[in-house]
Amino acid sequence: MKQMPKEYYERLEELQAVDFALVELTLYLDTHPTDYQAIQQFNQLAQKRRQLKKQFEAAYGPLEQFGHSYSNYPWNWDDTPWPWQV
């Protein structure tokens, strides 16, 4: 297996931390859909995730992740239909 530089692991860990926060905020917002500050935090982290992902992919290749889309107010991720229902 190819040894990756230290920066690879640092960037990957930062991405994982942001992903974790996005998942936790998603779960929170599913039960608190009118928490405006949490929605703002989610959107800020989603934007940060996109930037980190772009930088990582430019250096090391493609990734898959959460946080592709922003939310409106109130939290709208639980609105149907979901993509797999269309």
Number of C-alpha atoms within 10 A of each C-alpha: 3 4 6 9 8 8 10 13 11 11 15 15 12 14 20 14 12 21 18 13 17 22 14 13 17 21 11 14 21 14 11 15 17 14 14 15 9 17 24 15 14 24 19 15 19 22 16 15 23 18 13 17 21 15 13 18 12 10 10 11 10 10 10 7 13 14 22 11 12 16 14 12 11 13 20 15 15 12 7 9 8 9 6 5 6 6
